[in-house]
Amino acid sequence: MSYIRKNWVGLLAILVSGIVFLVPFAFIILTAMKNQKESSLRSFSLPSQFHLWDNLVEVIQTRNYMLLTAFVNSAILTVCSVTLLVIFAAMVGFVLQRKPSVWTGPVNFLILAGLIIPPAVVPTIWVLQLLGIFKTLHGLVFIEVAYGLSFCVLLFRAFIATIPRELDEAAIIDGAGPLRLFFEVILPLLKPVVVTVIVVQSVAIFNDFTNPLYYLPGTKNVTLQLTLFNFQSQFNTSYNLLFTNILLITIPPLLVFLFFNRQIVAGMTAGAVKG
């Protein structure tokens, strides 16, 4: 009883957080179990009959198995984007932290601008059209990298600041060049922040809806989030199939957060703790 009195604020916060996150997820599952007529009522209640399996089959088979194609596209987009983000952000953070120059100030300004200034959609589409990569998957990869690079650079730079410079000097004395110094000495020490960047950016890119909508129109390279349009129209919406689709595309990011929650927290706070 004394423990509850001392920690009632924390327990209340956990209870409220559980309600905020679990109730909507429960509503998604319940709606996905209903038929079209019951789901149109949008009530928080058990279905009279369970139709989850039928809904799953119909969602997967819709429009020639578009969901499976979208899953492959989203996986390719996520893996390629996160790989480039980790490499580029780690290298930029290393150079900014270890080798300041006259360019450090302007680069820092651009990094902060990337966090503060919202992206302009129309000029970006114009640039992609000039480069001939509009409506292409690799064009969207570059967009995701550009939008997430500033945040990742700040994470890597803060963590690299905690690594002693003596390691750099010892590697240079042993004859290591810049690339060997980075990839063989520095990069292995960045594991906590690398895991954090991989998990956070993977979930963000996998769940991204607006960027594929703007920069990847059409059905050729559709991503998972855009498959939600399959069950919505101006005059009719199949809520049972829509929520079944939502359930399917929610499970992978949810599993990632459940299994890598500790790594995310460790990577976000590692630089501050060591500093």
One Martini backbone bead per residue (centre of mass of N, CA, C, O) as a GRO file, in nm:
protein
  275
    1MET     BB    1   0.058   0.062  -0.021
    2SER     BB    2   0.302   0.256   0.002
    3TYR     BB    3   0.388   0.228  -0.294
    4ILE     BB    4   0.133   0.357  -0.416
    5ARG     BB    5   0.160   0.634  -0.276
    6LYS     BB    6   0.448   0.706  -0.396
    7ASN     BB    7   0.352   0.598  -0.715
    8TRP     BB    8   0.076   0.721  -0.835
    9VAL     BB    9   0.167   0.881  -1.082
   10GLY     BB   10   0.296   0.648  -1.244
   11LEU     BB   11   0.048   0.460  -1.241
   12LEU     BB   12  -0.141   0.660  -1.384
   13ALA     BB   13   0.026   0.687  -1.643
   14ILE     BB   14   0.010   0.388  -1.723
   15LEU     BB   15  -0.297   0.369  -1.737
   16VAL     BB   16  -0.345   0.588  -1.950
   17SER     BB   17  -0.161   0.467  -2.167
   18GLY     BB   18  -0.312   0.200  -2.193
   19ILE     BB   19  -0.578   0.322  -2.287
   20VAL     BB   20  -0.477   0.484  -2.535
   21PHE     BB   21  -0.349   0.219  -2.682
   22LEU     BB   22  -0.553  -0.030  -2.638
   23VAL     BB   23  -0.835   0.061  -2.728
   24PRO     BB   24  -0.785   0.108  -3.033
   25PHE     BB   25  -0.677  -0.181  -3.086
   26ALA     BB   26  -0.937  -0.323  -2.999
   27PHE     BB   27  -1.117  -0.189  -3.214
   28ILE     BB   28  -0.973  -0.306  -3.458
   29ILE     BB   29  -1.020  -0.606  -3.395
   30LEU     BB   30  -1.330  -0.603  -3.373
   31THR     BB   31  -1.387  -0.489  -3.660
   32ALA     BB   32  -1.228  -0.722  -3.814
   33MET     BB   33  -1.452  -0.948  -3.710
   34LYS     BB   34  -1.663  -0.828  -3.888
   35ASN     BB   35  -1.901  -0.740  -4.081
   36GLN     BB   36  -2.017  -0.493  -4.277
   37LYS     BB   37  -2.272  -0.417  -4.114
   38GLU     BB   38  -2.146  -0.402  -3.825
   39SER     BB   39  -1.902  -0.210  -3.891
   40SER     BB   40  -2.081   0.045  -3.974
   41LEU     BB   41  -2.150   0.119  -3.666
   42ARG     BB   42  -1.893   0.167  -3.487
   43SER     BB   43  -1.876  -0.033  -3.239
   44PHE     BB   44  -1.793  -0.135  -2.902
   45SER     BB   45  -1.815  -0.471  -2.995
   46LEU     BB   46  -1.908  -0.777  -3.031
   47PRO     BB   47  -1.950  -1.012  -3.251
   48SER     BB   48  -2.183  -1.238  -3.360
   49GLN     BB   49  -1.958  -1.308  -3.580
   50PHE     BB   50  -1.664  -1.446  -3.699
   51HIS     BB   51  -1.460  -1.277  -3.982
   52LEU     BB   52  -1.147  -1.267  -3.996
   53TRP     BB   53  -1.059  -1.473  -4.212
   54ASP     BB   54  -1.229  -1.361  -4.445
   55ASN     BB   55  -1.103  -1.079  -4.439
   56LEU     BB   56  -0.812  -1.161  -4.491
   57VAL     BB   57  -0.852  -1.291  -4.766
   58GLU     BB   58  -0.979  -1.044  -4.909
   59VAL     BB   59  -0.749  -0.844  -4.865
   60ILE     BB   60  -0.523  -1.009  -5.010
   61GLN     BB   61  -0.697  -1.047  -5.294
   62THR     BB   62  -0.709  -0.765  -5.360
   63ARG     BB   63  -0.612  -0.661  -5.655
   64ASN     BB   64  -0.406  -0.889  -5.708
   65TYR     BB   65  -0.239  -0.883  -5.441
   66MET     BB   66  -0.148  -0.590  -5.343
   67LEU     BB   67  -0.044  -0.630  -5.051
   68LEU     BB   68   0.210  -0.794  -5.125
   69THR     BB   69   0.340  -0.583  -5.306
   70ALA     BB   70   0.345  -0.361  -5.088
   71PHE     BB   71   0.527  -0.510  -4.889
   72VAL     BB   72   0.773  -0.525  -5.071
   73ASN     BB   73   0.803  -0.221  -5.122
   74SER     BB   74   0.831  -0.138  -4.821
   75ALA     BB   75   1.080  -0.309  -4.764
   76ILE     BB   76   1.268  -0.181  -4.970
   77LEU     BB   77   1.239   0.111  -4.876
   78THR     BB   78   1.335   0.067  -4.583
   79VAL     BB   79   1.613  -0.067  -4.624
   80CYS     BB   80   1.745   0.145  -4.809
   81SER     BB   81   1.699   0.400  -4.638
   82VAL     BB   82   1.835   0.306  -4.371
   83THR     BB   83   2.112   0.242  -4.483
   84LEU     BB   84   2.176   0.531  -4.584
   85LEU     BB   85   2.131   0.676  -4.317
   86VAL     BB   86   2.353   0.542  -4.152
   87ILE     BB   87   2.595   0.611  -4.330
   88PHE     BB   88   2.562   0.919  -4.371
   89ALA     BB   89   2.518   1.011  -4.075
   90ALA     BB   90   2.781   0.896  -3.958
   91MET     BB   91   2.978   1.054  -4.143
   92VAL     BB   92   2.882   1.339  -4.082
   93GLY     BB   93   2.913   1.328  -3.774
   94PHE     BB   94   3.217   1.271  -3.777
   95VAL     BB   95   3.315   1.524  -3.930
   96LEU     BB   96   3.184   1.742  -3.748
   97GLN     BB   97   3.331   1.644  -3.480
   98ARG     BB   98   3.647   1.594  -3.584
   99LYS     BB   99   3.638   1.814  -3.855
  100PRO     BB  100   3.650   2.122  -3.836
  101SER     BB  101   3.529   2.400  -4.037
  102VAL     BB  102   3.398   2.638  -4.249
  103TRP     BB  103   3.147   2.427  -4.303
  104THR     BB  104   3.009   2.372  -4.027
  105GLY     BB  105   2.804   2.600  -4.001
  106PRO     BB  106   2.630   2.555  -4.261
  107VAL     BB  107   2.564   2.259  -4.195
  108ASN     BB  108   2.419   2.310  -3.927
  109PHE     BB  109   2.198   2.486  -4.053
  110LEU     BB  110   2.083   2.266  -4.242
  111ILE     BB  111   2.007   2.066  -4.022
  112LEU     BB  112   1.810   2.252  -3.870
  113ALA     BB  113   1.633   2.313  -4.116
  114GLY     BB  114   1.541   2.013  -4.154
  115LEU     BB  115   1.374   2.027  -3.874
  116ILE     BB  116   1.196   2.299  -3.922
  117ILE     BB  117   1.146   2.296  -4.220
  118PRO     BB  118   0.913   2.234  -4.430
  119PRO     BB  119   0.830   2.057  -4.689
  120ALA     BB  120   0.820   2.099  -5.044
  121VAL     BB  121   0.633   1.946  -5.276
  122VAL     BB  122   0.641   2.082  -5.558
  123PRO     BB  123   0.950   2.128  -5.588
  124THR     BB  124   1.019   1.828  -5.549
  125ILE     BB  125   0.871   1.723  -5.796
  126TRP     BB  126   1.031   1.892  -5.999
  127VAL     BB  127   1.307   1.765  -5.938
  128LEU     BB  128   1.229   1.470  -5.999
  129GLN     BB  129   1.155   1.525  -6.297
  130LEU     BB  130   1.435   1.624  -6.388
  131LEU     BB  131   1.571   1.340  -6.292
  132GLY     BB  132   1.363   1.094  -6.357
  133ILE     BB  133   1.224   0.991  -6.043
  134PHE     BB  134   0.935   1.004  -6.073
  135LYS     BB  135   0.747   0.735  -5.968
  136THR     BB  136   0.983   0.603  -5.796
  137LEU     BB  137   1.139   0.415  -5.559
  138HIS     BB  138   1.422   0.556  -5.556
  139GLY     BB  139   1.309   0.840  -5.520
  140LEU     BB  140   1.181   0.783  -5.238
  141VAL     BB  141   1.441   0.714  -5.097
  142PHE     BB  142   1.566   0.999  -5.115
  143ILE     BB  143   1.343   1.137  -4.954
  144GLU     BB  144   1.373   0.981  -4.687
  145VAL     BB  145   1.666   1.059  -4.642
  146ALA     BB  146   1.633   1.367  -4.641
  147TYR     BB  147   1.419   1.380  -4.401
  148GLY     BB  148   1.608   1.196  -4.185
  149LEU     BB  149   1.905   1.311  -4.160
  150SER     BB  150   1.913   1.526  -3.937
  151PHE     BB  151   1.839   1.351  -3.692
  152CYS     BB  152   2.069   1.140  -3.729
  153VAL     BB  153   2.310   1.330  -3.708
  154LEU     BB  154   2.262   1.421  -3.417
  155LEU     BB  155   2.293   1.144  -3.288
  156PHE     BB  156   2.581   1.076  -3.388
  157ARG     BB  157   2.730   1.328  -3.288
  158ALA     BB  158   2.670   1.291  -2.983
  159PHE     BB  159   2.812   1.011  -2.962
  160ILE     BB  160   3.097   1.078  -3.079
  161ALA     BB  161   3.171   1.281  -2.846
  162THR     BB  162   3.224   1.025  -2.638
  163ILE     BB  163   3.469   0.953  -2.804
  164PRO     BB  164   3.787   0.919  -2.787
  165ARG     BB  165   4.056   1.062  -2.961
  166GLU     BB  166   4.275   0.845  -2.907
  167LEU     BB  167   4.169   0.639  -3.112
  168ASP     BB  168   4.236   0.799  -3.363
  169GLU     BB  169   4.540   0.837  -3.312
  170ALA     BB  170   4.614   0.536  -3.299
  171ALA     BB  171   4.516   0.464  -3.587
  172ILE     BB  172   4.697   0.664  -3.739
  173ILE     BB  173   4.968   0.551  -3.638
  174ASP     BB  174   4.893   0.260  -3.771
  175GLY     BB  175   4.780   0.366  -4.076
  176ALA     BB  176   4.504   0.485  -4.087
  177GLY     BB  177   4.262   0.589  -4.269
  178PRO     BB  178   3.965   0.739  -4.292
  179LEU     BB  179   3.796   0.484  -4.366
  180ARG     BB  180   3.923   0.289  -4.162
  181LEU     BB  181   3.864   0.454  -3.911
  182PHE     BB  182   3.557   0.447  -3.938
  183PHE     BB  183   3.485   0.134  -4.001
  184GLU     BB  184   3.693  -0.003  -3.769
  185VAL     BB  185   3.652   0.203  -3.513
  186ILE     BB  186   3.385   0.375  -3.495
  187LEU     BB  187   3.134   0.211  -3.594
  188PRO     BB  188   3.138  -0.023  -3.373
  189LEU     BB  189   3.070   0.202  -3.138
  190LEU     BB  190   2.763   0.272  -3.271
  191LYS     BB  191   2.544   0.057  -3.200
  192PRO     BB  192   2.321   0.199  -3.029
  193VAL     BB  193   2.249   0.422  -3.246
  194VAL     BB  194   2.199   0.234  -3.482
  195VAL     BB  195   1.956   0.087  -3.363
  196THR     BB  196   1.783   0.336  -3.324
  197VAL     BB  197   1.771   0.427  -3.620
  198ILE     BB  198   1.656   0.171  -3.739
  199VAL     BB  199   1.392   0.157  -3.577
  200VAL     BB  200   1.273   0.442  -3.609
  201GLN     BB  201   1.295   0.463  -3.925
  202SER     BB  202   1.145   0.206  -4.000
  203VAL     BB  203   0.871   0.285  -3.882
  204ALA     BB  204   0.838   0.557  -4.030
  205ILE     BB  205   0.863   0.448  -4.325
  206PHE     BB  206   0.657   0.214  -4.313
  207ASN     BB  207   0.422   0.438  -4.213
  208ASP     BB  208   0.424   0.606  -4.455
  209PHE     BB  209   0.191   0.822  -4.640
  210THR     BB  210   0.257   1.101  -4.781
  211ASN     BB  211   0.501   1.045  -4.966
  212PRO     BB  212   0.373   0.826  -5.151
  213LEU     BB  213   0.132   1.006  -5.233
  214TYR     BB  214   0.312   1.229  -5.378
  215TYR     BB  215   0.578   1.049  -5.513
  216LEU     BB  216   0.384   0.759  -5.564
  217PRO     BB  217   0.184   0.734  -5.787
  218GLY     BB  218  -0.016   0.479  -5.816
  219THR     BB  219   0.009   0.101  -5.853
  220LYS     BB  220   0.298  -0.004  -5.911
  221ASN     BB  221   0.440   0.127  -5.619
  222VAL     BB  222   0.284   0.043  -5.382
  223THR     BB  223   0.211   0.088  -5.050
  224LEU     BB  224   0.069  -0.006  -4.762
  225GLN     BB  225  -0.086   0.261  -4.686
  226LEU     BB  226  -0.237   0.282  -4.975
  227THR     BB  227  -0.434   0.028  -4.939
  228LEU     BB  228  -0.669   0.179  -4.787
  229PHE     BB  229  -0.820   0.268  -5.059
  230ASN     BB  230  -0.961  -0.008  -5.134
  231PHE     BB  231  -1.206   0.052  -4.890
  232GLN     BB  232  -1.259   0.344  -5.019
  233SER     BB  233  -1.516   0.591  -5.077
  234GLN     BB  234  -1.750   0.830  -5.127
  235PHE     BB  235  -2.012   0.613  -5.058
  236ASN     BB  236  -1.815   0.372  -4.952
  237THR     BB  237  -1.725   0.157  -4.661
  238SER     BB  238  -1.522  -0.120  -4.557
  239TYR     BB  239  -1.453  -0.156  -4.232
  240ASN     BB  240  -1.363  -0.449  -4.203
  241LEU     BB  241  -1.135  -0.430  -4.422
  242LEU     BB  242  -0.989  -0.179  -4.325
  243PHE     BB  243  -0.915  -0.293  -4.035
  244THR     BB  244  -0.765  -0.536  -4.138
  245ASN     BB  245  -0.547  -0.378  -4.283
  246ILE     BB  246  -0.448  -0.223  -4.037
  247LEU     BB  247  -0.364  -0.472  -3.875
  248LEU     BB  248  -0.145  -0.579  -4.074
  249ILE     BB  249   0.029  -0.295  -4.080
  250THR     BB  250   0.078  -0.290  -3.754
  251ILE     BB  251   0.240  -0.539  -3.658
  252PRO     BB  252   0.540  -0.493  -3.739
  253PRO     BB  253   0.597  -0.228  -3.572
  254LEU     BB  254   0.507  -0.346  -3.301
  255LEU     BB  255   0.724  -0.568  -3.281
  256VAL     BB  256   0.968  -0.383  -3.291
  257PHE     BB  257   0.905  -0.226  -3.028
  258LEU     BB  258   0.891  -0.467  -2.833
  259PHE     BB  259   1.195  -0.581  -2.895
  260PHE     BB  260   1.343  -0.261  -2.911
  261ASN     BB  261   1.297  -0.070  -2.666
  262ARG     BB  262   1.567  -0.068  -2.511
  263GLN     BB  263   1.749   0.021  -2.751
  264ILE     BB  264   1.619   0.294  -2.794
  265VAL     BB  265   1.676   0.419  -2.517
  266ALA     BB  266   1.983   0.372  -2.515
  267GLY     BB  267   2.049   0.539  -2.775
  268MET     BB  268   1.917   0.816  -2.681
  269THR     BB  269   2.104   0.819  -2.389
  270ALA     BB  270   2.409   0.757  -2.427
  271GLY     BB  271   2.539   1.037  -2.471
  272ALA     BB  272   2.443   1.167  -2.201
  273VAL     BB  273   2.568   0.963  -2.003
  274LYS     BB  274   2.869   0.985  -2.100
  275GLY     BB  275   2.879   1.304  -2.068
   0.00000   0.00000   0.00000
